[in-house]
Amino acid sequence: MNAVNLDLTNMPKSPGVWAQAWTRLKRDKVGLISLVIVSVFLLMVAAASTGLLAGNWQREVGVPDAPPHFMGARDDGLAGGNVETTAKRISLGEIDPLAPKLAEVEERAKKLATAETVQSPTLPFGGDRLGRDVIAKAVKGAQVSILVGLAAALMSTLIGTILGACAGYFGGKVDDAIEWVYNVKSAIPYILLVFALAAVLKQGPLAKHVEGIWTIVIILSIVGWTGVYRLIRAEYIKHRSREYVRAAQAIGASHARRMFVHILPNVSHVVLVQLSLLTVAFIKTEVILSFLGLGVPVNMVSWGTMLSESSTELVRGIWWQLVAATVFMATFVTAFALLTDALRDALDPKLR
């Protein structure tokens, strides 16, 4: 019999896992739109970090609590920096000296009198109590909130994935040791652990070594990995004895290669879902911590600090800062969740 020579170099190669996932993702219109929105927000974060966007967010460009353009200027005598009129009204007693807002009006008049530039009576989307543009604050706040949410979610997902992979793949004493750590961590109430770590890292002996937003990132990373660990451990227990893993073992693949090259792509949809949930949860947690004064530093702005400020402004009918922070946060969170759902569907082996 004549030997048949096969030219393996010219044989078509099957696309990889990620190439197939990208092909399926391109067919999902909702996923693509979400990818565009998330990409815009990430570019916004990058531009804000370099100062190209919202670099002057602290500048007081309008009068205090300047309303949006479509509402028009207020009629309290401070619109457009009309200091002389306001001061004259105060001196002549036209403003009731017993009015509860007299001190606030006088303070605003003095502030405008010493200002180097005339402050606008209105801003495109309104201003805060100091006259800063709420849109510039929302863009700068996106930098902080998204970085906190994504960085903490990525670190928590990485910790949970590595620990879950080791526990589920090796089993035995390795699984017992990691399970003990998981049970001890789960026995501590979540919110109490967050507050305790926040007090230690922000006011304790470690405060000198951990500064800025990394304090809250470390806190959320330490407390948020348990859910990812539990799911990844279960997936690795299920996959470690399957045929493709045994085939990889038969050809001499190492443990690390079997864990992270062969098994991980088949459970990546679980990782992505957890990443999405953690990002949303951590942005909400940052809001709570900032409201309680344990979040980002006072010289920084985030969606959490904006929502905290707006809670007192709503009583006076000033709603535009709340709307700006809410719209930005809701748009990003929704787009990010839809994108991760689309990626999960694209990577899920059951849907291939």
N, C-alpha and C positions, 0 to 999 in steps of 0.2 A: 504493500500500500504506500502511496505517495504521501509524504508529510505535507500537511496544509500549513502554510506560513500565514500568520495573522499579523497585520500591521496595526498594532494597538495605538500607535500615535495618531492615526487618522480617524479613530473611532470617536463618535460624538460623546461628550461628557455631560452627565446629568447636572443640572444646576444645583448649587448648594442650598442649605436651609434658608439662609438670609436672602439669597437671590429669589427663591420661590416666594418668600414672605413679602418682598418688595413688589413682586409681580401681582400678588393678590391684593396688596394694599392699594396699588394704583387703580384697581377696579372699584374701590370703595370711595364714593364721592364724599361722604360725610367724613371719613378718615382723612382724605386729602385736604378738605377745607379746615379741619381741625389742625392738621399739620401746618398749614399756612398761618393760622392764627397763633399757634404756639411759637412758631418760628419768628413771627413779628414781635411777640412779647420778649423772646430771648434776645433778639436784636435790640429791642428797646432797653433791656437790662444792660446789654453790653455798651450801648451808647450812653446810658446814664452813668455807668461805672467810669467811663472815660471823660465825662463832663460834656459830651456833645449834646445831650438832652438833659433838661432840668438841672443844668449846672448852677443856675441862680434861683433855685426853688426857695431859698431863704429870703430873697429880696422882697421887700414890702412894696409891691407895685400898685396896690390899690388901697383905698380907705379900709379900715377895719370892717369885716363882714360885708365886703363889697358884693352886691348881688350880681347875678348874670346879666348880660346885655339886654336880653329880652324882657327883663323885669323893670329895667330903668333904674335911675339913681334914687336913693332914699331921700326923704324930705326932712331929715333931722338936722340940717344945717351944716353937715360935715361933708356932703357930696362935693367932689372936685376940690377938696382942700380949702373950703370957704372958712378960714380960721377967723378972720376979722368979724364976720357976721355972727359966728357962734360966740366969740368972746364978748361982743357987744351985747348980745342977748343975755348972756350970763350976768354981766355987770349991771344991766338995767333991770334985772329981776324978771325978765320975760319968761325965763325958765324957772319953774317952781323949785325953790331951794329945798323943799321937802320931798321932791321927786326921788324915787329910789335909784334912778339912773344918772343923777346929777354928777356924782363923782366920776362915773364912767365917761360922761360927755366931756367933763373938764379934762380928764386924762387924755382923751382923744384929741381935744383941741390943742393941748400943749404939745402933744406928739406931732401933730401936723404943723405946728408953728415952728418946730425945730427941724423939720424935714428939709432935706436939701432939694428934693424934687417934688413936684406936684403929683399927688397920688390920684389915680383914676377913680372916679366915682363908681364905675362898674368894671367888671372883668368878663371875658368871654363866657366862662362857666362859673364865675363867682370866686370869692376869696374867703380866707379864714379870719379868725379874730384879730390877726396881726396884719391882714391885708395881703397875704401871700396867695398866689394863684393855686387853686385847688387841683387843677390839672397837672401843673408842674409837681405838686406834692404827690399826686397819684402816680405819676411816672417814676419819681424818685422812690416812692413807697413800693412800687413794683420791683425795683432793684433789690430792696432789702427783703421783702416778703417772699419773692420767688426764689431768691438765693437761699434764704432760710429753709423754705419748704423743700426745694429740690435737694439741697446739700444734705439736710437731715434725713430725707427719705432715701437718698442714695446710700448714705452711710448705714442707715438702719437695714436697708435691703441687703447691702453687702454683708453686714455682720450676720443677719439671719440666714442668708443663703449659704454662706460658708459653714456656719455651725450646723444648719439643717442637713447640708450635703454630707458633712463628716459623720454626723450621728446616724443618718439614714443609710449611708453606704457601708460604713464599717460595722455598725452595731456593737454588741458586746459591751466591754468596759468603756469604750469611747462614748457610746450612746448613753450609758448610765451616768457618766460624769457630766455630759452636757445637759442631760435631762435634770440632774440635780440643780445645776445653775439655773435652768429655765424655771423649775418649780419654786426656787427661792425668790427669783425675780418676780414671778407671777403672784406670789403671796403678799407682796407689798402693794397697797393701793396705788393706782396709777397717778392720780392727782397729787397725793402726798409725796410720792417719790419725785415728781416734777418740782414741787415747791422746795423740797429739801435740797435737791441738787442746785436749784436756782439760788437758794440762800448761800450755799457753800461756794459756788463758782462766782457769784456776783459780790458777795460780802465777806466771804471767808478768806483763809490764807492763800487760796489759789486764785483770788481775784486779780493779783498782779500779773499772773502768767497767762490768763485767758481774758481777752478783751474783745469788744465789739460784738458782732453778730455770732461769732464762733462760740460764745458762751451758750446761747440758746440752741445752736446746732448740736453741740456736744450733749446738752441735756436731752434733747429730743432723740438723738441717736441712741443714747443709752437706754431709754425707756421704750423705744418703739420697735425693737427687732423681734420680739417674741412671736407676734402673729406670723411673720414671714418664716421664722424658724419652724414653727409647728407644721405649716403647710408643705414646706420644702422637704422636711424630714419624712413626711408621709409619702410624698412623691418619689423620693429616692428609695425608700423601702420597697415601693411597688416596682420601680424600674431596674433595680440592681440585679435582679435574677432573670431579666428578659433576654431573648435570643441575641439581639444586637450587642448587648453588653458582654455576653459570653463570647460572641464572635470577636469582639475587640480584645478580650482577654486571651483568646486563642492565638491571635496574631502578635501578641506581646505588648499590647498597650499598657502603659503604667496606670496606677490608681488615679493619679491626677488627671490623666488624659481621659480615662473612662468617666470620671466624675464631671469634668467641666467641658469636655469636647463632645462626648457622646450623649451623656444623660442631660446635661444642662439645657441644650437647645430644645429638648423635648418637654421640658418643664418651664421654659421661659415665659409661656403665657401666664402661668401662675405668678411668676416674679413681677411681670408687668402690671398685673391687676393690683398686687399689693403695693407696688410703687405708686400707682395712681391714688389708691386709697390713703396711703401715708402722706403723700404730698398735700392732698386736700385737708387731712386731719391736722397736719403740722402747721399749715397756714392758719387754721382755726385756733390751734393751741397758741400760736404766736399772738393772735388777737387777744386771747385771754390773759396771757402773761404780760403783754404790753399794757392792758387795761389795769392790771394790778401793780404795775411798776416793776415787774421782774423780766420784762422782755428786752427789746433793743435799747441801747443807751439813749439818754434824753436829747443828745445832739443829733440824733438820726430820726428819720421819719419812715414809717411803714404803714401798710393798710390797717394794721392793728391800732397804731397811735392815732390815725385819722378817725377811725370809728370811735375810739375812746373820746377824742375831742368833740366829735359830733353829738355824743350823748347829752352833753350840756347845751349845745347849740340848738337842738330841736325844741327845747322849751321856749326859745325866743323866735321860733319860726325860721331858723336858718338851717336849711336842709341840703344845700348843694355840696357840702363836703361829704356828707353821708352818701349821697347819690354817686359822686365821683369815685369814692373808694369801693362802693358796692358794685358798680358797673364794671370797673376794672377787675376786681376779684372774681366776680361771677363769670365774666367772659373767659378769663384764663382757666379757672377751675373747670368749667364746663368743657372747653375745648381740650384741655389736657385729659380729662376723663374719657371723652369720646375718642381721642387719639389712642390712648392705651387700650380701649376696648377694641378698636380696629386692629391694633398690633397684636392683641391677644388672639383675635380670630385668624389673623394671617399666620401666626406661629403655631396655633393649636394643631397638633398632628392628627387629631380626629377629624378635622375639617379639610385636610389636604386631599 
